Amino acid sequence: GFKVMFQKNGHNHGRCIKSAMKIATDLCAERGVRLTALRSHVLELIWQSHQPVGAYELLDILKSERRNAQPPTIYRALNFLLNLGLIHRIESLNAYVGCDTPHTNHNTQFLICSGCGAAAEISDVRLDKAINALAKDAKFSVNHRSIEVEGQCPNCQVS
């Protein structure tokens, strides 16, 4: 697995955004796809915090900046970012969160704080193996998996 990180209150968020944008630029160049200004902006908006953000929240922000923004515009950008692995969709919230390891093929699980709304991505191969083994025993073919665990992050447990 990899280390679970909930950001401490007041951490330097600009560094997260800068790193995510560099990763996105490099990945798009490597794959030969265009990171348009709109796609880049949507990714940046998603990385503004560690709270998952919904498509209509993103659309409202875009509409305040450019009047002609429509739902298909935002969904096309989100699908592009999802397909590259630059973001993940959190099913239970119908919202999106940035991924800082898009170059690795991984199944994700999320720890979602019911206090502040922050989401931390975790990925543990042991969970994948257990799900695969149980599915195989049931002669079940897995098409999609989504594991989301709700609780309280370290910041909210303190308050």
N, C-alpha and C positions, 0 to 999 in steps of 0.2 A: 504494500500500500504506500501512500505518500502522506506526508505530514498535513494534518488538518490545521488550517489557519483562519482564525477569526481575527480581523485587524483590531488593534487596540484603539480606543477612542483617541482621536487627534493624530493618527498616523499621517505621514506625507502621502496624500492620495494622488498628487500630481505624478509621482514616480510610477504608480500602478498604471495610470493612463498612458504615460510616455512609453512604458515597456510594452503594453498591449498594442499600441499603435505601431511600434517598431516590429513586433512579432507579425502583425497583420500585413504590413508592407512587405516584409521579407517573404512571408508565405505566399502572398499573391504573386510576387515576382517569380518565385520558384515554380508555382503552378501555371504561370502564364495567363492569369486572369486580372481584370482591372478592378482596383480598389478605387471606385469613383469617389468624388467629393461627398456625395450623399451617403454611400455605404460607410465611408470613413467617419462621417459625422454621427451616424446612427450608432456605430461601434463606440465612439467616444462618449455618447450620451449614456449608453449601457454601462460603461465603466465609470460614470460619475460617482457611483457609490457601490457598495457591496450588497445593496438590496436589489432583488430582482425587479425589473421594470416591465410594465405591460405595453403592448403595441399601441393602445390608445393614449397612454401617457406620452409615449414617444411621438405620436402623431400630434398631440396638443402642443408639444414643444416645437415641433417642426412647423406647425401652422402659425405659431407666434413669430417665426423667423421668415417663412415663405408661405404666403397665403394659399397657394395652389396645391399644397400637400394633401394627398388623398390616401385612404387606407391601402389601395393596391401598391402605392409608392413605398410605404413602410413595410408591407409584407414581402415585397420583392427584395428589399434590402435585407430584411431579417432572414429570408430563405437563403440568400447568398451567404450571409455570415454563418448560418447554421450548417450549410453544406460544407463549408470550409472548416468547421469545428471551432470557429472563433468565438462562438457563443453557444450556450446550452439553453434549452427551454425547460423551465420547471413546470411540470404538468399541473400540479395541484393549484398553482397560482396563476397559470396561464401567463407566465412572465418569463423574461430572459435575463441571463446573467453572463458575464464574460468568462472565457476560459483562457487560462494563461499557459496551457500546454496543448494547443490545437494541432501541433505536428505529430502528436502521438495518438494512436487509435486506442481509445479507452472507453469503457462503460463507466458511467458516473453515478454516484449517489450523492445526495445533498443533505446537509444538516441545516435546517431552517429555524431561525430564532423567532419565536412567537412574540418576543418582547420588542425588538428593534427591527425585525424583518430581514436582517442580514442572512446571507446564505453562504455556506462554505462547501466547496466541492471536495468530495473524497472519492477515491477509487481504490478498491482492494480486490486483487485477483482471487482471493479466497471466497469472497461473496459470489463472484462470477462462476467459479468452479462449483460451488454449492448449488447455485441456481441451475447450472447446466446439468449437473448430476441428477437433481430432483426432477427436472424436466425430462431427461432421458429415461429415468425410471418410469415416468408417467406416459412415456411415448408421446411427449408433447414437443412441438416445434416452436421455439421462441422467435418471434419477429421483432419484438421491442420490449425493452425493460426500463422501468423508471422506479427508482427507490428514493423516497424522500422521508426524512425523519424530522419531526418537529420537536422543539425543546427550547432551552435557553442558552445563549452564548455566554462566555465568561464575563463580558461587560455587563450584561443584564442580570447575571446571578449576583453580582456585587451590589447593585443598587437596591 
